[in-house]
Amino acid sequence: MSFIPLPRKTEIAIKTTPERAWIVFTCRFRTDFRRCGRKARTKDPVANREFKYGVSVPTADSFSLEKDSRFELYLAAIWCSMKTLHFQPYAGLADALGRADLSGRSVLITGGGHGIGFKIATSFAERGVGRILLVGRTESRLVEATKRLSSIAGTSVRYEVADLASQDDIRRVFETLKFSPDILINNAGYMPNPESFLTTNLSEYWSGFTINVLGTVRFTQAYLRHRLEQGATSPAVVITLNTAGAYGPSVPNLSAYLASKAGLVRWVEIVSADIDKQVARFISVHPGAVDTDMLAKSQLGGAFPSTEGKLVGDFVVWTATEEADFLAGRFVWANWDVQELLSRRDDIVSKNLFVTSLTE
């Protein structure tokens, strides 16, 4: 597997003890994102700004400091929680899905007409769910996605056009919905134009919070209330797509997007404690760096290895199964190994791992 390396001027400082390693990365990126094409302005005063971030990882479980590879150190730091990483579908995940029975289940996916949302919908259809409802803003994409998904035998697919920024649109989705989806995938999101906070238009800036936080919260509440009205008796599963950028590193010009996602992470954790698990369980999932319009808009795709969309779709399906119940209220990565997660189940629960917290 070939990886795209960090910027050549990246500096890595390492301080170690027998138990832990502290790694500080100093990177220099072109940070003018006012234009998302190749002809970005180069005379912007914040262009080529330097920034630093640091991580602390267990030396024994994460990586060998003997390896002379900056990118391997980078991966070890960012994905230090797991020993095994995946960027394509793998046998262990397929086996885990084979143990699950999703026949007759129903799924509602926001932002399901394209990108990661469509990959998730495809994986659910391939696992034999009975019904899929796609929600999105662009009808042409929804029509095409519905057509493609309907070709998978045994799954009924329909769509609703709705904007998560509109409370009226959200209300209409559930007023016309005659069944109670078992699973909600909060995939829809928005990245405000990447720009320095000093120069950004605050209406555009705040749109990230309006859609990523308020829209997701409104939609989830409407979904749960609809289930109660429909007399649903089994626990719902609510899976919210997020980004590892919600908790680091702090990237210039993306404060609106990353701060809104950080708020969403904490909301999932807290609402998971607020809502009885017999009503619903909640999980946050980072999909990895999937080749999407949003990743291109961020202009950060080259800093990370690419993750295949099918891996994300299959992993999200697994998190919706009973086998993943122990991950309720937690933030997990689609790149992590399912068997390793299962082997660490007791440790994850007893130590309350994969939740946000303050560390030294």
Sequence and secondary structure as in RCSB ss.txt:
>XXXX:A:sequence
MSFIPLPRKTEIAIKTTPERAWIVFTCRFRTDFRRCGRKARTKDPVANREFKYGVSVPTADSFSLEKDSRFELYL
AAIWCSMKTLHFQPYAGLADALGRADLSGRSVLITGGGHGIGFKIATSFAERGVGRILLVGRTESRLVEATKRLS
SIAGTSVRYEVADLASQDDIRRVFETLKFSPDILINNAGYMPNPESFLTTNLSEYWSGFTINVLGTVRFTQAYLR
HRLEQGATSPAVVITLNTAGAYGPSVPNLSAYLASKAGLVRWVEIVSADIDKQVARFISVHPGAVDTDMLAKSQL
GGAFPSTEGKLVGDFVVWTATEEADFLAGRFVWANWDVQELLSRRDDIVSKNLFVTSLTE
>XXXX:A:secstr
       TT EEEEEE SSEEEEEEEEE     SS SS   S  TTTT EEEEEEEEEHHHH  TT   HHHHHH
HHHTTT S B SS  HHHHHHHHT   TT EEEEETTTSHHHHHHHHHHHHTT SEEEEEES HHHHHHHHHHHH
TSTT EEEEEE  TT HHHHHHHHHS  S  SEEEE          TTTS HHHHHHHHIIIIIIHHHHHHHHHH
HHHHTT  S EEEEEE  GGGSS   TT HHHHHHHHHHHHHHHHHHHHS TTTEEEEEEE  B   HHHHHHT 
GGGS B  HHHHHHHHHHHTSGGGGGGTT EEETTB HHHHHHTHHHHHHTT SS     
